[in-house]
Amino acid sequence: MSRRCELTGKGVLTGNNVSHAKNRTRRRFLPNLNDVTLLSDALGRSFKFRISAAAMRSVDHRGGLDSFLAKAKEGDLSPAAAKVKKDIAAAQSAA
């Protein structure tokens, strides 16, 4: 399983550990990923995603999964999240 947020595309970054003596060794900065279940109001069901803590705050700030995915860029989403976005858009246009 990749270390990438399914909603924002946030992934692993690399950098250096720098000691007091300025010795540099390579390191990885991992995203803070959590397995969460988010509820879609338009579809009336829940979806499991592996998203970052920052994405969780963004979903809450925008008012839920439906409104977050409406504004999300297609390139940042995982294939599963893109399918959910398409299903939500279809359900909202039909209603």
N, C-alpha and C positions, 0 to 999 in steps of 0.2 A: 504494500500500500504506500502510495507516494505521500510525502510530507508537503501537501499543497491544499490550501483552503478551497473548498468546492464552490464558494460563492464569490470570493474576491480574487482568487488566483495567487494569493500570497504564498511564497515558497521559501526554501532555504537560501540564506545569504552566507557568503564566506568573508572572512576577514583575518585579523591577526590577534593573538594574545600578545600583549606587550608587557614584559617584565619591567621592574624598576631599573634594570641595567639596559633597557631597550632591546633585549633579545626578542625576536619576533618568531612565533610559531603559528602555523595556520590553524584556524578553528572554523566551526560552523555555527551560525545563528539560526536556531530552529524556530519556526512559528509556533505559537501557543494554540495547538489544535485540540478541539474537544468534539466528541460524538454527541450530537444533539438531535432532538426530534422537534421539528417545527410544524405548526398547523397552518394549513391553507384555508382561508375563509371561503374563497370562491369554489374550491373543490370539495370542501368539507371533510378533508382527511389529512393525515399527518405524513411527513416525510423525514427520513433519517439522513443527516448530512454530517460530514466531518469538516467543521469550520473553525476559523480562528476566533479568539476572544474579541478582537476588534470587529470582525464581521457580525458577531452576536450583538454587540452594542449598536452597530449600524442598522441591523434588522429591527431592533427594538426602537431605535430613534425614528426610523422611517414609518413605523406603524405596522409592522408585520411582514411576513414572507411575501405576500402578494405585491405589496407596494415596493418592497425592496427589489424584487425580480423585475418589476415593470421598468425600473430605472437602470438596472444592471446591464453592462455591456455583454454581448453574447460571447466575446472572446475570453472574458475572464471566468465564465461559468464552466463547470464540468459538464460532460455530456448528459448526466442524470439531471443536473440543475437546469440545463437548457431545455430538456424535455418537459420538466415541471413548468418552466416559464411559458413554453408554448401551449401546454394544456390549460394553464390559468388564463392566458390571453384568449384562447378559444372559448372557455367557459364564460368569461366576462362579456365577450362580444355576442354570445348566444343569449345571454340573460337580458 
